[in-house]
Amino acid sequence: RREPLALINIKKKNEETGEEELASRLDHCKAKATRHIFLIRHSQYNLDGRADKDRTLTPLGREQAELTGRRLASLGLKFDQIIHSSMTRATETTEIISKHLPGVKKISTDLLREGAPIEPDPPVSHWKPEAVQYYEDGARIEAAFRNFIHRADAKQEEDSYEIFVCHANVIRYIVCRALQFPPEGWLRLSLNNGSITHLVIRPNGRVALRTLGDTGFMPPDKITRT
């Protein structure tokens, strides 16, 4: 609901100068800036942890986060914020990355926590969560998509560069939704730990995918997908 026509009440237009007034009001509601969304998958973590607090980054995972942080810093962009999942592995990845981006504010959110976004099609045999998970997690992850992935606000004057540190399932679902691909195909995408996915959202709402799961900045022996 960010299309300019959806943001004004057409019934209130003046009958005599209706078209001119409408054009002026539409122009006022149009986005002007481009949003650059960098979706970062958390680094490798301890799979043996029973609770979230125990699923901390491995030594290799910490190295991966350092490499991702250096890569983001090397782009020379003025990042506006880092929004991250409240899960331990995403929070720790964010803390390491943020050391390379001093001054960039960090925001934690439960919306980006890992989960089961939607039943995959075709189905897979190695991953079969309880059906209720799709209803609980799916609504939350869809809410994350609607809340974070959209054209710039009409008041935004300059292009923005935002980092989201979260999880593979969340990123894969967001990419499918943003590109208007069937979201049930999310599990066909594969993302390395610490990878960078870059979405561009133009003022007219069109979305382009510049990179998907990039880890070309990591040495081959540092790349994992756990």
Number of C-alpha atoms within 10 A of each C-alpha: 7 16 15 16 15 11 14 15 10 14 8 9 15 12 9 8 9 14 12 12 15 18 11 11 18 17 14 15 19 20 21 20 20 23 24 22 21 23 30 29 28 32 33 27 23 16 13 9 11 9 9 13 10 14 17 24 23 15 12 16 24 21 19 29 27 22 22 28 21 18 18 19 18 11 8 8 12 13 19 15 18 21 21 28 22 20 21 19 26 27 22 22 30 28 15 19 25 22 14 18 19 10 11 16 12 16 14 17 13 13 21 28 21 20 18 23 25 22 20 16 13 10 12 11 6 6 8 11 11 9 11 10 15 17 14 13 20 19 16 20 26 18 14 18 20 13 10 14 20 20 23 24 16 16 12 13 12 11 16 18 17 18 23 26 29 29 25 25 22 25 26 24 25 24 24 17 18 22 14 10 12 11 20 17 17 24 20 11 15 12 22 20 25 34 29 27 23 19 22 23 21 19 20 16 18 13 21 15 14 12 15 20 21 18 23 11 14 16 10 9 7 14 20 17 13 12
